[in-house]
């Protein structure tokens, strides 16, 4: 554990722990909650021709943003999807004002404690809520609860849809909630920016010891979610610019070593990017359907990414089996022969132990579907994961 | 056997009395009553404000309280455990906070009597002038 890197979030964590005492002194109301996901996984097999820097393939990336990667054939691995989070909200009674902080320690980050959220909420009235600070970037249906395993039907989210550089942002968010006839409506408009030092996303390409920083500037976005009866629909849009700088040596596949030639401490500008995301969920008695579809456009580099996930589950008392298929493709008009792609199928089984904990087992099969001009990068893989998820 | 039937009768009668005696209370400054749906929506985080103005601040009795179970089943159609699981998901979306848990009827009354947006549920026998009944069955 890097002490220096951990110190600031650790103090924040300590602050959250002692906040009830402070609140008592100041007459504030305090609400604390937490979540735990203890997940262990094992690669069951796959191809060894993946080229994921110094990660040993067969390999499976379950969490792109945090470099949560299962690798190699041997041994049980607990780091990629295990995490512990604590959230505290201080409220000033009768004012509509709240301060929410969330810290998370992740196995994928060697247990370093990271400040995920810190934002103030002002409930203006019954329909409008203003939030200012650091919070989750609500790109997808499960974005807000993506760290809370108990809230998910899987041991990890489908990586084809949820695999991006940034998951949080600093800025302002206006929430709107209302009922339009029989439809329950939630909408959000937000603006801000995100700078992430030591991006987990780029470790896949540049190696586990590499530090690359990313920046999403001028983030503007929003979503509209409507639900009626057993149906729920969500449209999400986000635009920003995107930059990266490679601070330390990156992995050279030719020499199988870290190479300083990749270092570039000036921001490299990928230009503008925009995302359109659709989610459609339906419940038919015990049967439920979860779908998400997205398109990520990068007009300045003539690229677009497309991904979808379709899952069908069944509630049988405390048991909940689910099958899911997900697919990712990237197209670049300047190189139509080079199409990166991969897909995965998963079979997940959840069992609710009580009203705040569950255990899950999941089998994943991933296929590397890169075009021949690129050759394998993610490789094929088969993975089993078991998790214990709890909220408290 | 006779005694057993008598005890059963008393138990059923007391359960009936208890079930009928629950009321939802608010600050004496509350300018209106609440409908069943309004109460349910506030306790499920779907409604954030009270009709008389201000942020809704629902309070719960402890997990072990029989009144709590009755309240949720009758008002929201969910058991207290189902509601807890529902909130466990909602808390981490930043969309709201679950009802604050108090220990006794007296604690609920004390908080409700001093907070404009607070609402709670108590046994009707505990009603006094410090609070106002805004919903009763």
Interface residues (C-beta under 8 A of the other chain):
Chain A: X29 X31 X33 X35 X85 X87 X89 X91 X93 X94 X95 X96 X98 X100 X102 X117 X119 X121 X123 X125 X126 X129 X131 X135 X136 X144 X145 X147 X148 X150 X151 X175 X177 X184 X186 X352 X354 X355 X356 X391
Chain B: X46 X47 X48 X49 X54 X55 X57 X81 X82 X84 X85 X88 X89 X91 X92 X93 X94 X95 X97 X98 X100 X115 X116 X117 X118
